[in-house]
Amino acid sequence: MISQLFFLLLTSVAIYVFAKNLAKIRRNILLGKDIQLNDNKAKRWQTMIKVAFGQSKMAVRPVPFILHLIVYVGFVLINIEVLEILIDGLFGTHRVLSFLGPVYHMAIGFFEILAFGVLVACILFLARRYILKIARFQSPELSGKPNKDAATILLVEIILMAALLTMNAADQLLQSRGAEHYINAGAFPISSWLAAPLFVSFNNDTLVLIERASWWFHIIGIFAFMNYLPFSKHFHIIMAFPNTFYSNLKAKGELNNMASVTQEVKLMLDPTTSTPEGYAPPTSFGVKDVQDLTWKNLLDAYTCTECGRCTSSCPQNITGKLLSPRKIVMDVRDRLEEVGKNIDANNGSFADDGKNLHSYISEEELWACNTCNACVEACPININPMEIIVEMRRYKVMEQSSAPTSLNNMFNNLENNQAPWQFSPMDRANWTLEG
């Protein structure tokens, strides 16, 4: 009973802390401007199923796709066994779902194969990152915490899978010896081959200790992993689903229109136009800080996997420019976290800290982008770095009159000549004249 009460307390604390962190992230996301993305629900469900569940955009790179698929399927299905562990922990039972008979037998065997596959896939992911040193994992923005985060998650998954297989190996030996409380249930194709031979000489008391220690280590590790997720790039295992559901369904080349500017232009061109009820003139344009982005942009930031497919597909990055779309999204998340902590420290209100999103992202990065949408196309979970860049550019141009000289020349020509070229409108048709 003491064990069950401790397990109940542990589970309650883990769920409470996780829910509290989720609430903070939700608060941070809703700091963004409102945007309506609830149209065409059938298309949205289809996109989520195809991109998040089906991982359709991962398949363009077969090796990481296969490895990721193993980890993904393993994460989803092995959690069914975690459900059994939760029930056993709360009610003091052991393999409570064994009443399913042959189905349970096959399921445990399949979970073991998946667990071994996840273990091997994570080892290969570590090798790709730290031994083969794949180029997209060596970018400057990944130095420090992001690099440690990736290694931490992969190592934790390896340890958790090893603990599961160790638990099953000891359980299988205890079952074969007819030990009390260890009913014959489940198939153990991996642990009986990989771990059980190491334990076969141990007595029952030692095996029970190994099995119980592995059981507790596995479930505590899962609770710790769950509460680490909100602070990790691996939060995408949760956020990928809402993020793909709220994907931008417009054509990728279509830029967002600034409704406030459109209304102002209409009022200037036709003074007789009546002002819409409740209309207030815009006080700012573009994006200065994270609060000026939409909640979908902020959802993107929390969903980023830092995989670098966007950056490795960016023609500007490939040709040596400073721009890295991955860094843009990571910078948004870092600034949003900073703003969230500021709000927490000031009793729910934001105190100006003298910084904004432009403190993280330089003009050189912003103006390097050629708006080709390669990053948007490459992202496996439909994140849109280009939209952030365009809105930050709008702030630079419309609020600070700051743009490269070539663009300023074009703006002047548009204003004076109604065309990008430095020719009078009266001379436009001169090319038709015979020489």
SULFENZI-V657073 format. One record per run of one state. SS is the DSSP state (2 for helix, 1 for strand, 0 for the rest). FROM is the first residue (numbers start at 1). TO is the last residue. If there is no record, write none. Layout:
# SULFENZI-V657073
SS|FROM|TO, SS|FROM|TO
This chain:
# SULFENZI-V657073
0|1|1, 2|2|29, 0|30|32, 1|33|33, 0|34|40, 2|41|53, 0|54|57, 2|58|60, 0|61|61, 2|62|91, 0|92|95, 2|96|100, 0|101|101, 2|102|130, 0|131|134, 2|135|137, 0|138|139, 2|140|142, 0|143|144, 2|145|176, 0|177|190, 2|191|194, 0|195|195, 2|196|199, 0|200|203, 2|204|229, 0|230|232, 2|233|245, 0|246|258, 2|259|269, 0|270|289, 2|290|292, 0|293|293, 1|294|294, 2|295|303, 0|304|308, 2|309|313, 0|314|314, 2|315|318, 0|319|324, 2|325|345, 0|346|356, 2|357|359, 0|360|362, 2|363|368, 0|369|373, 2|374|378, 0|379|384, 2|385|400, 0|401|404, 2|405|417, 0|418|424, 2|425|432, 0|433|435
